[in-house]
């Protein structure tokens, strides 16, 4: 790996914006609320709304607790980067960062944030002004031509994503973006449009993407697309200016690598092993939450994919897969020796046999696949971490066919099979939203045996 030099006198010295994150931790375990909502007012983090992420403050706590004395060789890894909270916050602290992300839209967000130092603020401001003038002409009908861009093929839903007048304006915006010279500026505009497009669509986040009509909200018939997108781009430009000033405090720029691959490809990607000092990440939970659903419009409308389904999100590479993809397979069993977990899988397999693959057999396949991937993941981590390095993994328990699965506990015990030390578990949230398919105290009031869904962070360490 290339090495970046930073000023040791300035390492982990925070700006007023960042140091405010350390005020009044919400938990007695040394970690603040991990939910992504805390990021909405922070530079760079506020660019893209995201459901399945955690807060910049939580990342700072992990750095403070487990990497208090970084060097120029220190690397932070996020194997499930999402829109980049771990990588961005670590980079802002002068640390070298590496991440993996299979979803092309999320990868665009992370890559754009990490490459923002390369953007000319003056050139971006001029381009935003030009975009605003172009959209004013388009929205007033003065362009005297139809949009050249076309709606993506194969994108369907229970209702149209955009009303006709809005769709026409979005196509004009795509025309403008297509003609921007320079990939970095083009990515800024693509991300700017993607980050606001749901706000003027007939869908909304509740928190998963759903039709506005399904939650008793009226459809949006028209909107000033030029103004909405320009406002987001101005905010991004302001943050880029802040970033470029902020990073001057380091003598040399940290390295940043974002790979649009699965973490399972890591050992074939890096020439050097045992270089990671800290991992802060959150794998997909064992709750069958369909992560690609929230980004399907972005993947289609920003040109990452075409055709029906969720292929553009590369869900075939997802950690743990999805219940829908394994439920009809022949019985899948654990590929590791853990009798207590194997018993739980078999108890689930025997539940509701009259429902076929929709009963216990399908869900047992899902649970077994998830923990088989956990074992593979922990083996990769064991080869990437330096001796005595730490991985902080945010997880939640699950309830499958009425059976509680303490995912955090089993994740830690599986890590031990891979040669890591399972040091401790920190309870982060005592209650989180569940799924309608499970018997939780959050969603199913009629359940006889209610189980509280919680969120925790497990701490793994590479044995010296």
N, C-alpha and C positions, 0 to 999 in steps of 0.2 A: 504494500500500500504506500502511496505517496505520503510524505509527512508534512504537516503544516506547522509553522512556528507561530506562537502567539506570545504576547507580552505577559510574562508570569505575574507581573505586578497588577495587571488588569484582569486577569482571569477570574470569572465569576464575580465581577463587580457590577452591580445592576443599576440600570437607569431608573429614574423615578417611576416610570410606567411599570417596569418589571418589579422593582422592590416593593411596590404596593401590593403585589401578589402575596407577599410573605406576612401581611398583617392578619392577625386573628385567625389562625388555622381553625377550621370547623370541626376537626376531630382530634381526640386526645392521643391518637396513635402517630402523630407527626405528619399526617397527610390531609390535604384539603379535599373538598368535594371534587371527585374526578369527572363530573358530568360536563359535556362539551359546551353546554349553555353558558358557562363562565367565560368562554372565549369571545363572546359577541362584541365586546368593546376593545379588544386587544389588537394592535397592529398585526397585519398578515393573517392572524388566526381568524379574524372576522370576515375574511373574503368570501368564504363558502359555508353556507349552512350545512350541518352534518348531524345525523342522528346518532350514529354508532361511533362516538369518539370520546376523548376525555379532555380535561382542562389543562391549560398551560401551567397553572399553579401546581397541579399534581406532578407534572413532569419536573418542575423546579424542585419540588420536595424530594423527588427520587434522586436528582442530581446532588442536592444538598446532603441527603442521608447516605448515599452509596458511592458518590464520586466527589468527595469534598476537596481533594487535592489533585485536580487534573493536570496533565502535562501536554506538551505539544503532540504527543503520540496517542492521546486518549480518543477513543472512538465510541460513539453511541449508536446502537442499532435498533431499528424498529422493523420487525419482520412483517407486520401488517400495518403499513404506514397510513392508510386512509388518506385524509387531506393534510397530513403532515405535522400534527401537533408536536409529537416527540421530536421529530427531526428539526423543525423550525426552532422550537424553544431551545434545543441543545445547540444548534448553530448560533443562535443569538448569544449564547453563553461562551462562544469561542471554541466549541468542541467540533471535532470531525464527526460527520454523520453518514450513515449508510442505511438504506431502507429498501424494502420490497413492497410492491403493490400491483395486484393483478387487474384491478378495475381501471380501465383507461381514463375515465373522467377524474377519478380520485388521483391517479398518477399525474394527470395534467395539472391539477391543483398544487400538489406537492412540488413537482418539478418547477412550476412557474414561481412559487414562493422562494425556492432555494436558488433560483437563477436571477432573482430580481436585482441583484447587484450589477448585473450586466446591462440593465435598462437605462437608457438616457431619459431622465425625468423631463427634460425640455422637449425631446422628440415625442415622448408619450403625450405630453400636454398638447402639443400641436396636433397630434393625430386625433386626440379626443375632440378638440375643437372642430377639426375637419369632419369627424363622424357626426357631431351634433348638427353641423350645417347640412350635411348630406341627408340626415334623417328628417330634418325640418322640411327640406324640399320633397322628400319621399312622402311624408305624412300630409303635406299640403297638395300633393298631386302634381308638382311642378317638374318631376323628373322626365315625364313624357315617355316613359318606357315601363314595361312590366318587369318584375324581378327576374333575374336570370337563374337564381337558385330555385330549387324545387323541394317540396316536402319529401322527407325520407321515405323510401319505399319499404313497405312491410310494417310500418309502425301503426299499430291499431290499439284501440282501447274501447271501453264501454261508452265513451264520449270522445269527441274530438279534443285534442290537446289545446288547440287555440281556436278562438272564434275567427271567422273569415277575415275581418278587418285587422285583427292582431296578427294572424298568420302572414298576411301580405307584408306587414311592416317587419316582422321577423326575417322574412326572406330578403327584404332589402338590406337589413342589417348584416345578414350573411354574405350578401353581394359585396358590401363594403369590406368585411373582414377578409374575404377571399382575395381582394386586391391589395391588401397590406403587404409591403415588402419587409422581409425580415421575419424569421420564425418566432423570435422572442416576443416582438410586439404583437404578432398575430395571436400567439398563445394568451397574452394578456387580455386581448379583446374576446377571444373565445371563452376564456374563463369568466370574464366579466358578464358576458351574455348568459352563460350557463348558470351563474350563481343567482341570477334574478328571474330566470325564465318561468319558474313555477309561479312566481308572484303575479304574473299576468296571464296565467293559463286557467283552464277549467278544472285544475287539480290543486291539492294543497297537502301539506304535511300534517298528519294527525296522530302520531308523528310519522307513520308510514304514508307513502304517497297514496292518496285516494281521491275520488271525484269530489268536487265541491258539493255537488248535489247530494251526495251520500251523507254529508254532515250538515245538511240544511244551509248551505251557503249558495248564493246566486252565482251563476256563471258570469265571467267577465267578458263583456262584449267588445270593449274597446279600451285602449290605454295609450299613453304617450311613451312608446317604446324608446324613442331616442333620448328622452329625458331620464327615464329610469336607468337605462344602461349607462348613459353618460355619468349620472350621479355615482354609480358603483365604480366606474373607471376613475373618476376623480378621487374617490376614497382610496382606491388602490394606488394611484399615483402619489397621494399624500403619504401612504405607508412606505412606498418605495423610497421616497425622499428621506423619511425617518430612518429606514434601514441603512441606507448608505451613510448617513451620519453616525448611526450607532456603531457600525462595524469598523469605523476608523479608529476606535479605541484599541483594536488589536493590531499588533505589528505586522502580522501576515494573515491572509485569509484562510479560514479552516476549509478542509475538503468537504464536499457534499456529493454523495452518490445515491441516485434513486433509480432502481431497476424495475422495469415493468415485467417482473417474473414472480414466480412462486418462491417462497423461502426454501422450498425443497430443492431448488436449483442452486442454492448458495454455494455448496461445496464444489460445484463445477464452475462457479462464477469467479470466485476469489482465488488468486494465486497463493495468498498467504492465509494460513489458518491461525486460530488463537490470537486474534488481534482486537477483539471487542472487549471494552471495559465495563459497559453498562447496556443492558437491554431494558427498554420501557415499552410495553406493548399490551395490546388486548386482542387476542384471537377471537374469531367468531364464537359466540356462545352456543351452548348446546340447547338452543331454543327454536331451531328451524326458522329463525328470522331471515327472510329472503332479502339479503342486502342489495342484490342487483335491482330490485324493484324500484328503489328510490332514485336510481340514476338512469333508468331506461330511456326517458325522454332526452336526457343530455347525450347519451351515447348515440342515439339516432340523429338528433338535430345538429350535433356538432361533428358528425361525419365519422364516428368511430365504428359504426356498424350499420347494417341494413337487414331487412327481412324480419320475419316474426321471431318471437321468443327473446331469450336473454343471452344468446351466444356472445354478444358483444362484451358482456361483463366477464366472460371467461369463467363462468361458474363451474366448469369442469375441473378447474384448478383450485377451487375453494378448499380451504382447510375444513375437514369434516364433511364435505359435500352437503347436500340437502336431502331431506327425507324423500322428496319426490323422485330423486335420482337413484335411490338405493332400495326403496320399499319393496319392489317387485323382484329383486335379485334373490338368488338362492341364499340360504341362511349364512350370514356373515358373522364370524366369531372373532374374538380377541386374538391378536397376534403376539400377545405378551402374557407372561405368567403373573396373574393377579387374581387369586380365587375370589376375593370379596367382590371385586368388580364383575367378574364373570358370572357370579350368582345373580347380581342385579340384572345383568343383561338377559339371563335366562328367565328370571321372574317376569320381566317386561315381555319377553317373547311369548309367554303363556297367557298374557292378558288378552281378553276380547278376541278369541280365535274366530268367532263367527263373522268378524269384519274383514277377514282375509288380510291383505297387505295394509289395510287401513287400521288394523288392530295391532296387537303386540308384535307380530312377526316383522312388519315393516319398520316399526319404531326401534326394535332391538337391532336391526341392521344399521339404522341410523346411529344409535349409541355406540355400537361396536366400531363403526367406521370412524366416528369422532375420536375415540380413544386410541385407535390404531394410528391415526394421523398425529395424535398427541405424542405417542412414542417416537414416531419418525422425527417430529419437530424437536423433541428434547435431545435426540441423538445429534441433530444438526447443531443445536445450541452448544452442546458439549464440545464440539469441534471448533466453534467460532469464538467462544469466550476465552479470555486469558485466564491463567490460574488466579483464583481468588476473586474473579469478576462476578458481578451480580446481574441477575435477570429479575425484573419486577413484572409479573404477569397479572393483569386485571381480568377477573372472571366472575361469573355468577353461578349459583346453583341452579338446577333445573328440575322440573317435574314432568316425567314422561309416563303417560298412561297411569297417572295417579301415584307414581313411585318417585320419591325424591332422589336425585342424583347429586351428591356433593362434588360438583365438578372440580372445585378448587382443591379439595383434599386429594382426589384421585390424580389430578394433574401433577400435584407435588410428589405423590408416591411413584408415579410413572417416571418423573424426572430422576428420581433416585435410581431407578433401573438403568437409566442412561448415564449414570456416573455423576450426577449433580447432587448437591446437598439441598434438601428441602428445609430451609431454616425457620420460616415463620409465616403466619397468615395474619393480615391486617383487615379487619372489617371496615369497609369504606362506607357502605350504605346499608342500613338495616331493612330497607324496603325499596323494591324497584318494580316497575310495571311488568306484568307477566304476559302470557299469551292466552288467547281464548281456548286453545286446545289442551290446556293443563288445569289442574286443580290448585290454584294459588289463592292466597288471601286477598289478592289484588283484583282478579278478574272474575272469579267464579264464586259468587256469594252463596250458591246452593251446595257447594262442595261440603261433604260431611267432615272430611279431614283436611283442613286448610293448612297449607305450608307457606311460610313467609319466604319470598324470594329476596335474597340479599346479594350484595356485590362485595367482593374482597380482592385484596392483592396478595398473591403469594410471592415469597422471596426465595429465589434459587441461587445457589452459589457454586461456581466451578471449584472443585476441590483442588488445593495447591498440589 
